[in-house]
Amino acid sequence: MEEKSLLHKVKNGDIDAFNALYTLYAPLLYNKCLKLLKDYEILNDLVQDTFLKIWHLRTEIDPEKGFRTFIFRIAENMVMDIFRRISRDKKLQEELWYNLVENSFHFNDHVIDKEKKMILEQAISQLSPRKKEIWILCKVNEKSYKEVAQQLGISVSSVSNQLVTAMKDIKDYIHKNYHNDYLMALTLLYLMKK
């Protein structure tokens, strides 16, 4: 079924058309948001909530305009709500930082805008020389803990411990120097992208 026809039917309350729309767009939404959240439980909730919101807003759907923009805008707003909640919830912050340690990210100019990159670089510059060296080897050069341990002549657990404390130091620096919750949430959002 053509998307425009599908959207007209959804707008008029057709549940079968809505299910077809879900089948069409849910995988795209999962792929886009997984890069940001890296947590399947939160991601599943987000996708379900996004489609629930679309159902409630179905009368506002304009079949003549791109639906992709509509659904992604709703999802992005929900992601920002999640990050605002995280910025106020200590336990969620710790889970987020744990995911940061577990999932490396790249210094990619297309992903991290100048302001967020500057904040991150300032935080990294405050690290001790050893932590900074390990951080760069693991997170920027994408070497494994084992490779870094061999290169530096230390144990794998030392590399892991140094990286965990480096993450804590970076987190503390951002908390201390950037009090704006929204700015911190945006920084964390960019840190989570791969």
CYANA upper distance limits for C-alpha pairs under 8 A (distance plus 0.5 A):
  1 MET  CA      5 SER  CA      7.41
  1 MET  CA      6 LEU  CA      7.01
  2 GLU  CA      6 LEU  CA      6.74
  3 GLU  CA      7 LEU  CA      6.57
  3 GLU  CA     63 PRO  CA      8.44
  4 LYS  CA      8 HIS  CA      6.83
  4 LYS  CA     63 PRO  CA      5.63
  4 LYS  CA     64 GLU  CA      7.33
  5 SER  CA      9 LYS  CA      6.88
  5 SER  CA     63 PRO  CA      8.14
  6 LEU  CA     10 VAL  CA      6.75
  6 LEU  CA     17 ALA  CA      6.21
  6 LEU  CA     18 PHE  CA      8.30
  6 LEU  CA     20 ALA  CA      8.41
  6 LEU  CA     21 LEU  CA      7.72
  7 LEU  CA     11 LYS  CA      6.48
  7 LEU  CA     17 ALA  CA      8.12
  7 LEU  CA     21 LEU  CA      8.44
  7 LEU  CA     61 ILE  CA      7.72
  7 LEU  CA     62 ASP  CA      8.24
  7 LEU  CA     63 PRO  CA      5.88
  8 HIS  CA     12 ASN  CA      6.86
  8 HIS  CA     63 PRO  CA      6.60
  9 LYS  CA     13 GLY  CA      6.97
  9 LYS  CA     14 ASP  CA      5.80
  9 LYS  CA     17 ALA  CA      6.54
  9 LYS  CA     18 PHE  CA      8.41
 10 VAL  CA     14 ASP  CA      5.51
 10 VAL  CA     15 ILE  CA      7.36
 10 VAL  CA     17 ALA  CA      6.08
 10 VAL  CA     18 PHE  CA      5.85
 10 VAL  CA     55 TRP  CA      8.47
 10 VAL  CA     58 ARG  CA      7.02
 11 LYS  CA     58 ARG  CA      5.35
 11 LYS  CA     59 THR  CA      5.54
 11 LYS  CA     60 GLU  CA      8.05
 11 LYS  CA     61 ILE  CA      6.82
 12 ASN  CA     58 ARG  CA      8.30
 12 ASN  CA     59 THR  CA      7.74
 13 GLY  CA     18 PHE  CA      8.47
 13 GLY  CA     58 ARG  CA      8.07
 14 ASP  CA     18 PHE  CA      6.85
 15 ILE  CA     19 ASN  CA      6.68
 16 ASP  CA     20 ALA  CA      6.77
 17 ALA  CA     21 LEU  CA      6.66
 18 PHE  CA     22 TYR  CA      6.68
 18 PHE  CA     55 TRP  CA      8.29
 19 ASN  CA     23 THR  CA      6.74
 20 ALA  CA     24 LEU  CA      6.71
 21 LEU  CA     25 TYR  CA      6.57
 22 TYR  CA     26 ALA  CA      5.83
 22 TYR  CA     51 PHE  CA      7.77
 23 THR  CA     27 PRO  CA      7.93
 24 LEU  CA     28 LEU  CA      8.39
 25 TYR  CA     29 LEU  CA      6.75
 26 ALA  CA     30 TYR  CA      6.62
 26 ALA  CA     47 VAL  CA      7.38
 27 PRO  CA     31 ASN  CA      6.73
 28 LEU  CA     32 LYS  CA      6.70
 29 LEU  CA     33 CYS  CA      6.49
 29 LEU  CA     47 VAL  CA      7.33
 29 LEU  CA     72 PHE  CA      7.85
 29 LEU  CA     75 ALA  CA      8.29
 30 TYR  CA     34 LEU  CA      6.25
 30 TYR  CA     43 LEU  CA      7.52
 30 TYR  CA     44 ASN  CA      8.44
 30 TYR  CA     47 VAL  CA      7.46
 31 ASN  CA     35 LYS  CA      7.40
 32 LYS  CA     36 LEU  CA      7.93
 33 CYS  CA     37 LEU  CA      6.62
 33 CYS  CA     43 LEU  CA      7.40
 33 CYS  CA     75 ALA  CA      8.47
 33 CYS  CA     79 VAL  CA      8.46
 34 LEU  CA     38 LYS  CA      5.60
 34 LEU  CA     39 ASP  CA      7.67
 34 LEU  CA     40 TYR  CA      8.06
 34 LEU  CA     43 LEU  CA      7.17
 35 LYS  CA    192 MET  CA      7.60
 35 LYS  CA    193 LYS  CA      5.82
 35 LYS  CA    194 LYS  CA      6.86
 36 LEU  CA    189 LEU  CA      6.85
 36 LEU  CA    190 TYR  CA      8.23
 36 LEU  CA    192 MET  CA      6.02
 36 LEU  CA    193 LYS  CA      5.78
 37 LEU  CA     42 ILE  CA      7.85
 37 LEU  CA     43 LEU  CA      7.15
 37 LEU  CA    192 MET  CA      7.39
 38 LYS  CA     43 LEU  CA      8.18
 38 LYS  CA     99 ASN  CA      7.68
 38 LYS  CA    192 MET  CA      8.12
 39 ASP  CA     43 LEU  CA      6.48
 40 TYR  CA     44 ASN  CA      6.43
 41 GLU  CA     45 ASP  CA      6.91
 42 ILE  CA     46 LEU  CA      6.59
 43 LEU  CA     47 VAL  CA      6.71
 44 ASN  CA     48 GLN  CA      6.72
 45 ASP  CA     49 ASP  CA      6.45
 46 LEU  CA     50 THR  CA      6.47
 46 LEU  CA     75 ALA  CA      7.79
 46 LEU  CA     78 MET  CA      7.56
 46 LEU  CA     79 VAL  CA      8.12
 47 VAL  CA     51 PHE  CA      6.86
 47 VAL  CA     75 ALA  CA      8.05
 48 GLN  CA     52 LEU  CA      6.62
 49 ASP  CA     53 LYS  CA      6.56
 50 THR  CA     54 ILE  CA      6.72
 50 THR  CA     71 ILE  CA      7.99
 50 THR  CA     74 ILE  CA      6.98
 50 THR  CA     75 ALA  CA      6.35
 50 THR  CA     78 MET  CA      8.09
 51 PHE  CA     55 TRP  CA      6.66
 52 LEU  CA     56 HIS  CA      6.90
 53 LYS  CA     57 LEU  CA      6.57
 54 ILE  CA     58 ARG  CA      6.07
 54 ILE  CA     71 ILE  CA      8.00
 57 LEU  CA     61 ILE  CA      7.60
 61 ILE  CA     67 PHE  CA      8.21
 61 ILE  CA     70 PHE  CA      8.50
 62 ASP  CA     66 GLY  CA      8.49
 62 ASP  CA     67 PHE  CA      8.28
 63 PRO  CA     67 PHE  CA      7.72
 66 GLY  CA     70 PHE  CA      7.41
 67 PHE  CA     71 ILE  CA      6.69
 68 ARG  CA     72 PHE  CA      6.54
 69 THR  CA     73 ARG  CA      6.48
 70 PHE  CA     74 ILE  CA      6.97
 71 ILE  CA     75 ALA  CA      6.72
 72 PHE  CA     76 GLU  CA      6.42
 73 ARG  CA     77 ASN  CA      6.68
 74 ILE  CA     78 MET  CA      6.84
 75 ALA  CA     79 VAL  CA      6.67
 76 GLU  CA     80 MET  CA      6.74
 77 ASN  CA     81 ASP  CA      6.76
 78 MET  CA     82 ILE  CA      6.76
 79 VAL  CA     83 PHE  CA      6.83
 80 MET  CA     84 ARG  CA      6.58
 80 MET  CA    185 ALA  CA      8.11
 80 MET  CA    186 LEU  CA      8.46
 81 ASP  CA     85 ARG  CA      6.67
 82 ILE  CA     86 ILE  CA      6.62
 83 PHE  CA     87 SER  CA      6.59
 83 PHE  CA    185 ALA  CA      5.77
 83 PHE  CA    186 LEU  CA      8.21
 83 PHE  CA    188 LEU  CA      8.42
 83 PHE  CA    189 LEU  CA      7.79
 84 ARG  CA     88 ARG  CA      7.21
 84 ARG  CA    181 ASP  CA      7.45
 84 ARG  CA    182 TYR  CA      7.06
 84 ARG  CA    185 ALA  CA      6.56
 85 ARG  CA     89 ASP  CA      6.66
 86 ILE  CA     90 LYS  CA      7.74
 86 ILE  CA     92 LEU  CA      5.75
 86 ILE  CA     93 GLN  CA      6.00
 86 ILE  CA    185 ALA  CA      8.21
 87 SER  CA     93 GLN  CA      7.09
 87 SER  CA    181 ASP  CA      6.51
 87 SER  CA    182 TYR  CA      8.48
 87 SER  CA    184 MET  CA      7.81
 87 SER  CA    185 ALA  CA      6.68
 88 ARG  CA    181 ASP  CA      8.45
 89 ASP  CA     93 GLN  CA      6.72
 90 LYS  CA     94 GLU  CA      6.81
 91 LYS  CA     95 GLU  CA      6.89
 92 LEU  CA     96 LEU  CA      6.63
 93 GLN  CA     97 TRP  CA      6.65
 94 GLU  CA     98 TYR  CA      6.55
 95 GLU  CA     99 ASN  CA      6.75
 96 LEU  CA    100 LEU  CA      6.80
 97 TRP  CA    101 VAL  CA      6.88
 97 TRP  CA    167 MET  CA      7.86
 98 TYR  CA    102 GLU  CA      6.81
 99 ASN  CA    103 ASN  CA      6.37
100 LEU  CA    104 SER  CA      7.16
100 LEU  CA    191 LEU  CA      7.93
100 LEU  CA    192 MET  CA      6.89
101 VAL  CA    163 LEU  CA      7.97
101 VAL  CA    164 VAL  CA      7.17
101 VAL  CA    167 MET  CA      7.55
103 ASN  CA    192 MET  CA      8.45
104 SER  CA    138 CYS  CA      8.38
104 SER  CA    139 LYS  CA      6.16
104 SER  CA    142 GLU  CA      8.07
104 SER  CA    194 LYS  CA      7.65
105 PHE  CA    139 LYS  CA      6.84
105 PHE  CA    140 VAL  CA      8.12
105 PHE  CA    191 LEU  CA      7.42
105 PHE  CA    192 MET  CA      7.50
105 PHE  CA    193 LYS  CA      6.98
105 PHE  CA    194 LYS  CA      5.16
106 HIS  CA    139 LYS  CA      7.31
106 HIS  CA    140 VAL  CA      6.48
106 HIS  CA    194 LYS  CA      6.57
107 PHE  CA    111 VAL  CA      8.37
107 PHE  CA    112 ILE  CA      7.55
107 PHE  CA    117 LYS  CA      8.28
107 PHE  CA    140 VAL  CA      7.13
108 ASN  CA    112 ILE  CA      6.49
109 ASP  CA    113 ASP  CA      6.80
109 ASP  CA    114 LYS  CA      8.12
111 VAL  CA    190 TYR  CA      7.45
111 VAL  CA    193 LYS  CA      7.66
111 VAL  CA    194 LYS  CA      8.49
112 ILE  CA    116 LYS  CA      6.54
112 ILE  CA    117 LYS  CA      6.16
112 ILE  CA    190 TYR  CA      6.34
112 ILE  CA    191 LEU  CA      8.24
113 ASP  CA    117 LYS  CA      6.53
114 LYS  CA    118 MET  CA      6.45
115 GLU  CA    119 ILE  CA      6.80
116 LYS  CA    120 LEU  CA      6.72
116 LYS  CA    186 LEU  CA      8.38
116 LYS  CA    187 THR  CA      6.02
116 LYS  CA    190 TYR  CA      7.74
117 LYS  CA    121 GLU  CA      6.53
118 MET  CA    122 GLN  CA      6.56
119 ILE  CA    123 ALA  CA      6.75
119 ILE  CA    174 ILE  CA      7.97
119 ILE  CA    187 THR  CA      8.40
120 LEU  CA    124 ILE  CA      6.66
120 LEU  CA    170 ILE  CA      8.13
121 GLU  CA    125 SER  CA      6.54
122 GLN  CA    126 GLN  CA      7.13
123 ALA  CA    127 LEU  CA      7.65
123 ALA  CA    169 ASP  CA      8.21
123 ALA  CA    170 ILE  CA      5.67
123 ALA  CA    173 TYR  CA      6.27
123 ALA  CA    174 ILE  CA      7.40
124 ILE  CA    132 LYS  CA      7.00
124 ILE  CA    170 ILE  CA      6.96
125 SER  CA    132 LYS  CA      7.84
127 LEU  CA    131 LYS  CA      6.44
127 LEU  CA    132 LYS  CA      6.00
127 LEU  CA    166 ALA  CA      7.27
127 LEU  CA    169 ASP  CA      7.57
127 LEU  CA    170 ILE  CA      8.31
128 SER  CA    132 LYS  CA      6.54
129 PRO  CA    133 GLU  CA      6.57
130 ARG  CA    134 ILE  CA      6.73
131 LYS  CA    135 TRP  CA      6.43
131 LYS  CA    162 GLN  CA      6.29
131 LYS  CA    163 LEU  CA      7.24
131 LYS  CA    166 ALA  CA      6.45
132 LYS  CA    136 ILE  CA      6.61
132 LYS  CA    166 ALA  CA      8.15
133 GLU  CA    137 LEU  CA      6.68
134 ILE  CA    138 CYS  CA      6.52
134 ILE  CA    148 VAL  CA      7.64
134 ILE  CA    159 VAL  CA      7.32
134 ILE  CA    162 GLN  CA      7.76
134 ILE  CA    163 LEU  CA      7.30
135 TRP  CA    139 LYS  CA      6.04
135 TRP  CA    140 VAL  CA      7.76
135 TRP  CA    163 LEU  CA      6.74
135 TRP  CA    166 ALA  CA      7.77
136 ILE  CA    140 VAL  CA      5.34
136 ILE  CA    141 ASN  CA      6.66
137 LEU  CA    141 ASN  CA      5.38
137 LEU  CA    142 GLU  CA      6.80
137 LEU  CA    143 LYS  CA      6.27
137 LEU  CA    148 VAL  CA      7.19
138 CYS  CA    142 GLU  CA      5.25
138 CYS  CA    143 LYS  CA      5.32
138 CYS  CA    144 SER  CA      6.76
138 CYS  CA    145 TYR  CA      7.37
138 CYS  CA    148 VAL  CA      7.69
139 LYS  CA    143 LYS  CA      7.98
143 LYS  CA    147 GLU  CA      6.52
143 LYS  CA    148 VAL  CA      6.89
144 SER  CA    148 VAL  CA      6.79
145 TYR  CA    149 ALA  CA      6.51
145 TYR  CA    156 VAL  CA      6.22
145 TYR  CA    159 VAL  CA      6.62
145 TYR  CA    160 SER  CA      7.40
146 LYS  CA    150 GLN  CA      6.69
146 LYS  CA    155 SER  CA      8.47
146 LYS  CA    156 VAL  CA      6.09
147 GLU  CA    151 GLN  CA      6.60
148 VAL  CA    152 LEU  CA      6.53
148 VAL  CA    156 VAL  CA      8.30
148 VAL  CA    159 VAL  CA      7.65
149 ALA  CA    153 GLY  CA      6.12
149 ALA  CA    154 ILE  CA      5.35
149 ALA  CA    155 SER  CA      5.85
149 ALA  CA    156 VAL  CA      5.76
149 ALA  CA    158 SER  CA      8.26
149 ALA  CA    159 VAL  CA      6.75
150 GLN  CA    154 ILE  CA      7.11
150 GLN  CA    155 SER  CA      8.23
154 ILE  CA    158 SER  CA      6.95
154 ILE  CA    159 VAL  CA      7.81
155 SER  CA    159 VAL  CA      7.07
156 VAL  CA    160 SER  CA      6.78
157 SER  CA    161 ASN  CA      6.48
158 SER  CA    162 GLN  CA      6.47
159 VAL  CA    163 LEU  CA      6.62
160 SER  CA    164 VAL  CA      6.67
161 ASN  CA    165 THR  CA      6.71
162 GLN  CA    166 ALA  CA      6.47
163 LEU  CA    167 MET  CA      6.67
164 VAL  CA    168 LYS  CA      6.88
165 THR  CA    169 ASP  CA      6.59
166 ALA  CA    170 ILE  CA      6.62
167 MET  CA    171 LYS  CA      6.57
168 LYS  CA    172 ASP  CA      6.55
169 ASP  CA    173 TYR  CA      6.59
170 ILE  CA    174 ILE  CA      6.78
171 LYS  CA    175 HIS  CA      6.67
172 ASP  CA    176 LYS  CA      6.47
173 TYR  CA    177 ASN  CA      6.48
174 ILE  CA    178 TYR  CA      5.92
174 ILE  CA    179 HIS  CA      8.41
174 ILE  CA    184 MET  CA      7.57
175 HIS  CA    179 HIS  CA      6.60
175 HIS  CA    184 MET  CA      8.04
178 TYR  CA    183 LEU  CA      7.67
178 TYR  CA    184 MET  CA      7.10
179 HIS  CA    183 LEU  CA      8.45
179 HIS  CA    184 MET  CA      7.93
180 ASN  CA    184 MET  CA      6.78
181 ASP  CA    185 ALA  CA      6.48
182 TYR  CA    186 LEU  CA      6.68
183 LEU  CA    187 THR  CA      6.66
184 MET  CA    188 LEU  CA      6.61
185 ALA  CA    189 LEU  CA      6.50
186 LEU  CA    190 TYR  CA      6.76
187 THR  CA    191 LEU  CA      6.66
188 LEU  CA    192 MET  CA      6.70
189 LEU  CA    193 LYS  CA      7.33
